[in-house]
Amino acid sequence: MATFVMRGRQYLAALKAEKHVLAAHVLHWADEVRDPHRELGASLPDRSGATASELDVAVQLLESMAVDWNPKDYRDTFQERVRALIDAKRHNEVIEKAVPPPQSTASVDLMEALQATIEKARGARPSQSQTSQ
């Protein structure tokens, strides 16, 4: 289980190794899950399409893969921090700024790098001034 922030919102995800990659399956927070019976009521499909033995096999399969998991154990901490900052601002409290990310010490002059590339390319073939002499 993992959380990550994207586009100003924190998401809950289940990380899973699939073949040679690590996949993140985005989940819903507990307060985002709606009860389909309350939402859809009578428009839910009936269960007449599956036989009793097919349902038993499906239930056994799901139970064999099930683990104890409580979605309420996970909270949207990003939203909680944002709300805390808003409340602090509303009450005129001092808000500590986050530590800025460290600056890169290996600065590269883009013009020098481009010039070096041009000089290297000229070294590989004669320049216009060398061929006119």
KOLBAKOL-391662 format. One record per atom (N, C-alpha, C): residue number from 0; residue in three letters; atom name; x, y, z. Coordinates in steps of 0.02 Angstrom, whole numbers, plus 50000, padded with zeros to 5 digits. Atoms other than C-alpha are relative to their C-alpha. Layout:
BEGIN
[pt NUM Ala CA [X Y Z]]
...
END
This chain:
BEGIN
[pt 0 Met N [50043 49942 50000]]
[pt 0 Met CA [50000 50000 50000]]
[pt 0 Met C [50045 50061 50000]]
[pt 1 Ala N [49960 49940 50005]]
[pt 1 Ala CA [50065 50173 49958]]
[pt 1 Ala C [49954 50059 49989]]
[pt 2 Thr N [50035 49939 50016]]
[pt 2 Thr CA [50010 50353 49944]]
[pt 2 Thr C [50047 50043 49957]]
[pt 3 Phe N [49961 49953 50040]]
[pt 3 Phe CA [50066 50483 49818]]
[pt 3 Phe C [49957 50060 49985]]
[pt 4 Val N [50035 49939 50014]]
[pt 4 Val CA [50021 50661 49774]]
[pt 4 Val C [50009 50016 49926]]
[pt 5 Met N [49999 49982 50070]]
[pt 5 Met CA [49975 50710 49596]]
[pt 5 Met C [49946 50052 49989]]
[pt 6 Arg N [50046 49946 50014]]
[pt 6 Arg CA [49892 50870 49536]]
[pt 6 Arg C [49966 50027 50063]]
[pt 7 Gly N [50026 49970 49939]]
[pt 7 Gly CA [49871 50935 49713]]
[pt 7 Gly C [49953 49956 50040]]
[pt 8 Arg N [50044 50046 49965]]
[pt 8 Arg CA [49781 50780 49777]]
[pt 8 Arg C [50039 49937 50018]]
[pt 9 Gln N [49966 50061 49980]]
[pt 9 Gln CA [49841 50630 49875]]
[pt 9 Gln C [49958 49939 49981]]
[pt 10 Tyr N [50033 50061 50022]]
[pt 10 Tyr CA [49798 50457 49808]]
[pt 10 Tyr C [50025 49941 50040]]
[pt 11 Leu N [49983 50063 49969]]
[pt 11 Leu CA [49797 50286 49888]]
[pt 11 Leu C [50011 49950 49944]]
[pt 12 Ala N [49985 50047 50054]]
[pt 12 Ala CA [49875 50149 49783]]
[pt 12 Ala C [50024 49934 50029]]
[pt 13 Ala N [49973 50066 49984]]
[pt 13 Ala CA [49913 49964 49791]]
[pt 13 Ala C [50055 49987 49950]]
[pt 14 Leu N [49944 50014 50043]]
[pt 14 Leu CA [50085 49926 49722]]
[pt 14 Leu C [50005 49925 49990]]
[pt 15 Lys N [49998 50072 50016]]
[pt 15 Lys CA [50104 49759 49634]]
[pt 15 Lys C [50052 49988 49946]]
[pt 16 Ala N [49951 50018 50051]]
[pt 16 Ala CA [50245 49678 49539]]
[pt 16 Ala C [49964 49959 49947]]
[pt 17 Glu N [50031 50035 50056]]
[pt 17 Glu CA [50179 49626 49368]]
[pt 17 Glu C [50053 49992 49945]]
[pt 18 Lys N [49948 50017 50048]]
[pt 18 Lys CA [50300 49539 49251]]
[pt 18 Lys C [50065 50035 50020]]
[pt 19 His N [49936 49967 49983]]
[pt 19 His CA [50453 49654 49249]]
[pt 19 His C [49990 50073 50018]]
[pt 20 Val N [50013 49931 49982]]
[pt 20 Val CA [50370 49815 49307]]
[pt 20 Val C [49964 50002 50068]]
[pt 21 Leu N [50037 49988 49938]]
[pt 21 Leu CA [50300 49886 49468]]
[pt 21 Leu C [49939 50042 49982]]
[pt 22 Ala N [50062 49966 50020]]
[pt 22 Ala CA [50117 49934 49441]]
[pt 22 Ala C [49967 50030 50062]]
[pt 23 Ala N [50037 49967 49946]]
[pt 23 Ala CA [50017 50055 49548]]
[pt 23 Ala C [49927 50001 49980]]
[pt 24 His N [50072 50000 50012]]
[pt 24 His CA [49830 50024 49556]]
[pt 24 His C [49970 50051 50048]]
[pt 25 Val N [50027 49946 49960]]
[pt 25 Val CA [49745 50183 49616]]
[pt 25 Val C [49934 49977 50030]]
[pt 26 Leu N [50059 50021 49963]]
[pt 26 Leu CA [49612 50150 49749]]
[pt 26 Leu C [49961 50061 50022]]
[pt 27 His N [50041 49946 49973]]
[pt 27 His CA [49474 50254 49825]]
[pt 27 His C [50009 50003 50076]]
[pt 28 Trp N [50001 49992 49928]]
[pt 28 Trp CA [49477 50325 50001]]
[pt 28 Trp C [49933 49974 50026]]
[pt 29 Ala N [50061 50029 49971]]
[pt 29 Ala CA [49346 50252 50119]]
[pt 29 Ala C [49940 50046 49991]]
[pt 30 Asp N [50056 49953 50006]]
[pt 30 Asp CA [49241 50411 50111]]
[pt 30 Asp C [49979 50010 49927]]
[pt 31 Glu N [50018 49993 50071]]
[pt 31 Glu CA [49239 50402 49919]]
[pt 31 Glu C [49961 49940 49974]]
[pt 32 Val N [50035 50061 50023]]
[pt 32 Val CA [49162 50228 49909]]
[pt 32 Val C [49926 50007 50015]]
[pt 33 Arg N [50072 49993 49992]]
[pt 33 Arg CA [48975 50233 49880]]
[pt 33 Arg C [49967 49931 50002]]
[pt 34 Asp N [50039 50062 49995]]
[pt 34 Asp CA [48847 50099 49920]]
[pt 34 Asp C [49959 49993 49936]]
[pt 35 Pro N [50036 50005 50063]]
[pt 35 Pro CA [48783 50035 49751]]
[pt 35 Pro C [49925 49989 50009]]
[pt 36 His N [50071 50011 49988]]
[pt 36 His CA [48616 49980 49826]]
[pt 36 His C [49964 50066 50014]]
[pt 37 Arg N [50030 49935 49985]]
[pt 37 Arg CA [48584 50155 49890]]
[pt 37 Arg C [50001 50045 49938]]
[pt 38 Glu N [49993 49957 50059]]
[pt 38 Glu CA [48646 50239 49730]]
[pt 38 Glu C [49957 49977 49941]]
[pt 39 Leu N [50034 50025 50060]]
[pt 39 Leu CA [48568 50125 49599]]
[pt 39 Leu C [49932 49967 50015]]
[pt 40 Gly N [50064 50029 49981]]
[pt 40 Gly CA [48428 50039 49694]]
[pt 40 Gly C [49980 49941 49956]]
[pt 41 Ala N [50028 50055 50038]]
[pt 41 Ala CA [48321 49929 49582]]
[pt 41 Ala C [50033 49991 49932]]
[pt 42 Ser N [49970 50006 50066]]
[pt 42 Ser CA [48426 49960 49426]]
[pt 42 Ser C [50062 49955 50000]]
[pt 43 Leu N [49944 50047 49998]]
[pt 43 Leu CA [48561 49838 49485]]
[pt 43 Leu C [49982 49937 49961]]
[pt 44 Pro N [50015 50060 50039]]
[pt 44 Pro CA [48576 49685 49372]]
[pt 44 Pro C [49984 49941 50047]]
[pt 45 Asp N [50015 50059 49959]]
[pt 45 Asp CA [48503 49522 49436]]
[pt 45 Asp C [50057 49950 49995]]
[pt 46 Arg N [49945 50049 49997]]
[pt 46 Arg CA [48615 49374 49478]]
[pt 46 Arg C [49981 49935 49966]]
[pt 47 Ser N [50024 50062 50029]]
[pt 47 Ser CA [48523 49247 49372]]
[pt 47 Ser C [50046 49972 49946]]
[pt 48 Gly N [49956 50023 50053]]
[pt 48 Gly CA [48665 49232 49244]]
[pt 48 Gly C [50050 49947 50020]]
[pt 49 Ala N [49949 50048 49978]]
[pt 49 Ala CA [48780 49122 49351]]
[pt 49 Ala C [49966 49943 50038]]
[pt 50 Thr N [50026 50058 49964]]
[pt 50 Thr CA [48750 48948 49417]]
[pt 50 Thr C [50027 50001 50071]]
[pt 51 Ala N [49978 50003 49930]]
[pt 51 Ala CA [48769 48906 49601]]
[pt 51 Ala C [50071 49975 50006]]
[pt 52 Ser N [49932 50025 49996]]
[pt 52 Ser CA [48928 48808 49570]]
[pt 52 Ser C [50050 50052 49976]]
[pt 53 Glu N [49955 49946 50023]]
[pt 53 Glu CA [49005 48954 49472]]
[pt 53 Glu C [50008 50053 50054]]
[pt 54 Leu N [49995 49952 49945]]
[pt 54 Leu CA [48964 49071 49615]]
[pt 54 Leu C [50043 49973 50057]]
[pt 55 Asp N [49959 50030 49947]]
[pt 55 Asp CA [49041 48949 49740]]
[pt 55 Asp C [50074 50003 49983]]
[pt 56 Val N [49930 49997 50022]]
[pt 56 Val CA [49202 48939 49639]]
[pt 56 Val C [50026 50071 50003]]
[pt 57 Ala N [49979 49930 49998]]
[pt 57 Ala CA [49208 49128 49623]]
[pt 57 Ala C [50011 50023 50071]]
[pt 58 Val N [49992 49982 49929]]
[pt 58 Val CA [49183 49151 49810]]
[pt 58 Val C [50062 49968 50029]]
[pt 59 Gln N [49940 50034 49975]]
[pt 59 Gln CA [49318 49022 49849]]
[pt 59 Gln C [50063 50034 49973]]
[pt 60 Leu N [49942 49966 50029]]
[pt 60 Leu CA [49439 49109 49730]]
[pt 60 Leu C [50013 50067 50035]]
[pt 61 Leu N [49992 49935 49967]]
[pt 61 Leu CA [49408 49279 49807]]
[pt 61 Leu C [50021 49992 50073]]
[pt 62 Glu N [49980 50011 49930]]
[pt 62 Glu CA [49421 49212 49984]]
[pt 62 Glu C [50072 49976 50006]]
[pt 63 Ser N [49931 50023 49998]]
[pt 63 Ser CA [49586 49127 49944]]
[pt 63 Ser C [50050 50057 49989]]
[pt 64 Met N [49956 49943 50013]]
[pt 64 Met CA [49659 49293 49885]]
[pt 64 Met C [49990 50057 50050]]
[pt 65 Ala N [50017 49946 49954]]
[pt 65 Ala CA [49582 49398 50024]]
[pt 65 Ala C [50050 50006 50057]]
[pt 66 Val N [49959 49985 49941]]
[pt 66 Val CA [49685 49479 50161]]
[pt 66 Val C [49961 50050 50043]]
[pt 67 Asp N [50033 49951 49956]]
[pt 67 Asp CA [49631 49580 50311]]
[pt 67 Asp C [50023 50069 49979]]
[pt 68 Trp N [49985 49933 50022]]
[pt 68 Trp CA [49621 49758 50251]]
[pt 68 Trp C [49942 50045 50019]]
[pt 69 Asn N [50051 49953 49979]]
[pt 69 Asn CA [49528 49904 50324]]
[pt 69 Asn C [50016 50067 49967]]
[pt 70 Pro N [49984 49937 50034]]
[pt 70 Pro CA [49518 50058 50211]]
[pt 70 Pro C [50002 50059 50047]]
[pt 71 Lys N [49999 49944 49953]]
[pt 71 Lys CA [49489 50168 50363]]
[pt 71 Lys C [50068 50007 50034]]
[pt 72 Asp N [49932 49995 49973]]
[pt 72 Asp CA [49670 50130 50414]]
[pt 72 Asp C [50042 50050 49960]]
[pt 73 Tyr N [49963 49955 50044]]
[pt 73 Tyr CA [49724 50246 50272]]
[pt 73 Tyr C [49963 50066 49996]]
[pt 74 Arg N [50030 49934 50002]]
[pt 74 Arg CA [49694 50432 50275]]
[pt 74 Arg C [50035 50043 49948]]
[pt 75 Asp N [49972 49953 50049]]
[pt 75 Asp CA [49722 50570 50149]]
[pt 75 Asp C [50038 50053 50040]]
[pt 76 Thr N [49961 49955 49958]]
[pt 76 Thr CA [49863 50653 50246]]
[pt 76 Thr C [50017 50065 49965]]
[pt 77 Phe N [49986 49939 50037]]
[pt 77 Phe CA [49897 50779 50108]]
[pt 77 Phe C [49943 50050 50012]]
[pt 78 Gln N [50058 49956 49988]]
[pt 78 Gln CA [49720 50851 50124]]
[pt 78 Gln C [49999 50023 50073]]
[pt 79 Glu N [49998 49980 49930]]
[pt 79 Glu CA [49739 50850 50314]]
[pt 79 Glu C [50051 50056 50012]]
[pt 80 Arg N [49949 49948 49992]]
[pt 80 Arg CA [49899 50952 50302]]
[pt 80 Arg C [49978 50066 49969]]
[pt 81 Val N [50025 49939 50032]]
[pt 81 Val CA [49819 51075 50181]]
[pt 81 Val C [49947 50033 50044]]
[pt 82 Arg N [50051 49971 49956]]
[pt 82 Arg CA [49669 51097 50296]]
[pt 82 Arg C [50031 50031 50062]]
[pt 83 Ala N [49965 49972 49941]]
[pt 83 Ala CA [49787 51123 50445]]
[pt 83 Ala C [50032 50066 49983]]
[pt 84 Leu N [49970 49937 50021]]
[pt 84 Leu CA [49879 51258 50347]]
[pt 84 Leu C [49946 50054 49992]]
[pt 85 Ile N [50055 49952 50009]]
[pt 85 Ile CA [49714 51342 50302]]
[pt 85 Ile C [49975 50024 50068]]
[pt 86 Asp N [50023 49981 49933]]
[pt 86 Asp CA [49657 51338 50484]]
[pt 86 Asp C [50050 50044 50035]]
[pt 87 Ala N [49948 49959 49970]]
[pt 87 Ala CA [49824 51408 50542]]
[pt 87 Ala C [49999 50070 49971]]
[pt 88 Lys N [50002 49935 50034]]
[pt 88 Lys CA [49813 51548 50414]]
[pt 88 Lys C [49938 50039 50024]]
[pt 89 Arg N [50062 49968 49979]]
[pt 89 Arg CA [49633 51584 50466]]
[pt 89 Arg C [50007 50030 50070]]
[pt 90 His N [49991 49977 49931]]
[pt 90 His CA [49688 51603 50649]]
[pt 90 His C [50063 50042 50008]]
[pt 91 Asn N [49940 49957 50000]]
[pt 91 Asn CA [49838 51713 50601]]
[pt 91 Asn C [50059 49969 50036]]
[pt 92 Glu N [49942 50034 49970]]
[pt 92 Glu CA [49962 51583 50662]]
[pt 92 Glu C [50059 50003 49953]]
[pt 93 Val N [49940 50000 50041]]
[pt 93 Val CA [50141 51580 50602]]
[pt 93 Val C [50006 49933 49965]]
[pt 94 Ile N [49995 50061 50040]]
[pt 94 Ile CA [50161 51456 50462]]
[pt 94 Ile C [50073 49991 49980]]
[pt 95 Glu N [49931 50014 50017]]
[pt 95 Glu CA [50332 51377 50445]]
[pt 95 Glu C [50003 49977 49928]]
[pt 96 Lys N [49993 50019 50070]]
[pt 96 Lys CA [50387 51365 50265]]
[pt 96 Lys C [50039 49935 49996]]
[pt 97 Ala N [49965 50063 50010]]
[pt 97 Ala CA [50445 51199 50200]]
[pt 97 Ala C [50073 50014 49981]]
[pt 98 Val N [49929 49993 50017]]
[pt 98 Val CA [50631 51173 50179]]
[pt 98 Val C [50005 49997 49924]]
[pt 99 Pro N [49993 50002 50074]]
[pt 99 Pro CA [50675 51219 49999]]
[pt 99 Pro C [50045 49943 49979]]
[pt 100 Pro N [49957 50054 50024]]
[pt 100 Pro CA [50751 51081 49895]]
[pt 100 Pro C [50072 50024 49991]]
[pt 101 Pro N [49931 49978 50008]]
[pt 101 Pro CA [50941 51085 49889]]
[pt 101 Pro C [50015 50019 49928]]
[pt 102 Gln N [49981 49976 50066]]
[pt 102 Gln CA [51016 51180 49744]]
[pt 102 Gln C [50054 49953 49972]]
[pt 103 Ser N [49950 50041 50032]]
[pt 103 Ser CA [51119 51082 49620]]
[pt 103 Ser C [50066 50037 50000]]
[pt 104 Thr N [49934 49968 49998]]
[pt 104 Thr CA [51305 51117 49641]]
[pt 104 Thr C [50036 49993 49934]]
[pt 105 Ala N [49967 50010 50065]]
[pt 105 Ala CA [51351 51055 49468]]
[pt 105 Ala C [49964 50041 49948]]
[pt 106 Ser N [50033 49958 50049]]
[pt 106 Ser CA [51297 51204 49365]]
[pt 106 Ser C [50036 49995 49934]]
[pt 107 Val N [49973 50007 50066]]
[pt 107 Val CA [51323 51190 49179]]
[pt 107 Val C [49980 50062 49960]]
[pt 108 Asp N [50015 49943 50043]]
[pt 108 Asp CA [51338 51340 49064]]
[pt 108 Asp C [49979 49971 49933]]
[pt 109 Leu N [50028 50028 50061]]
[pt 109 Leu CA [51227 51294 48917]]
[pt 109 Leu C [50038 50024 49939]]
[pt 110 Met N [49964 49972 50059]]
[pt 110 Met CA [51317 51410 48795]]
[pt 110 Met C [50069 49967 49993]]
[pt 111 Glu N [49935 50032 50004]]
[pt 111 Glu CA [51486 51335 48840]]
[pt 111 Glu C [49994 49928 49975]]
[pt 112 Ala N [50011 50069 50022]]
[pt 112 Ala CA [51418 51159 48817]]
[pt 112 Ala C [49984 49997 49925]]
[pt 113 Leu N [50017 49997 50071]]
[pt 113 Leu CA [51344 51204 48647]]
[pt 113 Leu C [50062 50018 49958]]
[pt 114 Gln N [49939 49980 50036]]
[pt 114 Gln CA [51506 51290 48593]]
[pt 114 Gln C [50049 49942 49996]]
[pt 115 Ala N [49955 50058 50000]]
[pt 115 Ala CA [51607 51136 48643]]
[pt 115 Ala C [49976 49947 49951]]
[pt 116 Thr N [50028 50048 50048]]
[pt 116 Thr CA [51490 51026 48541]]
[pt 116 Thr C [50015 50022 49928]]
[pt 117 Ile N [49986 49973 50067]]
[pt 117 Ile CA [51511 51140 48389]]
[pt 117 Ile C [50074 49991 49983]]
[pt 118 Glu N [49928 50007 50012]]
[pt 118 Glu CA [51701 51141 48407]]
[pt 118 Glu C [50019 49927 49989]]
[pt 119 Lys N [49986 50071 50009]]
[pt 119 Lys CA [51703 50952 48423]]
[pt 119 Lys C [49977 49977 49930]]
[pt 120 Ala N [50025 50018 50067]]
[pt 120 Ala CA [51597 50935 48265]]
[pt 120 Ala C [50045 50029 49946]]
[pt 121 Arg N [49955 49969 50049]]
[pt 121 Arg CA [51712 51056 48172]]
[pt 121 Arg C [50066 49962 49996]]
[pt 122 Gly N [49937 50038 49999]]
[pt 122 Gly CA [51862 50953 48225]]
[pt 122 Gly C [49995 49936 49960]]
[pt 123 Ala N [50010 50063 50037]]
[pt 123 Ala CA [51787 50800 48141]]
[pt 123 Ala C [50001 50012 49925]]
[pt 124 Arg N [49998 49985 50071]]
[pt 124 Arg CA [51772 50888 47972]]
[pt 124 Arg C [50030 50069 49991]]
[pt 125 Pro N [49969 49935 50009]]
[pt 125 Pro CA [51864 51037 47897]]
[pt 125 Pro C [49946 50055 49997]]
[pt 126 Ser N [50047 49944 50000]]
[pt 126 Ser CA [51780 51205 47926]]
[pt 126 Ser C [50005 50039 49934]]
[pt 127 Gln N [50001 49959 50062]]
[pt 127 Gln CA [51739 51331 47787]]
[pt 127 Gln C [50064 50041 49993]]
[pt 128 Ser N [49940 49958 50004]]
[pt 128 Ser CA [51887 51440 47832]]
[pt 128 Ser C [50062 49957 49983]]
[pt 129 Gln N [49944 50043 50014]]
[pt 129 Gln CA [52007 51291 47823]]
[pt 129 Gln C [50000 49978 49927]]
[pt 130 Thr N [50003 50022 50069]]
[pt 130 Thr CA [51946 51237 47649]]
[pt 130 Thr C [50012 50056 49951]]
[pt 131 Ser N [49990 49944 50047]]
[pt 131 Ser CA [51957 51412 47572]]
[pt 131 Ser C [50073 50021 49997]]
[pt 132 Gln N [49930 49980 50000]]
[pt 132 Gln CA [52142 51431 47615]]
[pt 132 Gln C [50042 49956 49958]]
END
